[in-house]
Amino acid sequence: MAQLWEGANTVELSSAGQIRTNTSAGSKAGDITLKMPNSLTLSDFRTAVLAQTENTSTSDGGNIFVIGSPKNVLIQNGAELSVNSKGSGIGGDIFLQGYSLTLDHGTISAETKFLLPLRTHGEGWGTHRYLNCPSYN
């Protein structure tokens, strides 16, 4: 099942707010699509947009799409945009298309044991990050 957040000019998450998709069994985690023209702001520790699989999962993780070419994407103060596979399935991908990306003690991560052994949580295959932002800070 896909999650689509569309129609807002700005999306802001803080104070441990999350948009999350997850699987712990044999069904694929859903995709998350965020579409906004102005800005995406993730602030504060435990604030996140997550697509993940649990260690008991045998299926694939979901993808995260940030589209609509937001003018500003800000991930700060411990917030994260993350896909991962802790189980045996393939981890999802992150597709981020925007104008300006600022990471200020924030994280964009794609984690799985197969391709990224130093940031691993499972035995699943690779995940990818596709970033298209002319301005990066």
PyMOL commands that set and color helices and strands:
alter all, ss='L'
color gray80, all
select helices_A, chain A and resi 117-119
alter helices_A, ss='H'
color red, helices_A
select strands_A, chain A and resi 3-6+10-13+18-23+32-35+39-43+48-53+64-67+72-76+80-85+93-97+100-104+107-111+128-132+135-136
alter strands_A, ss='S'
color yellow, strands_A
deselect
rebuild
show_as cartoon
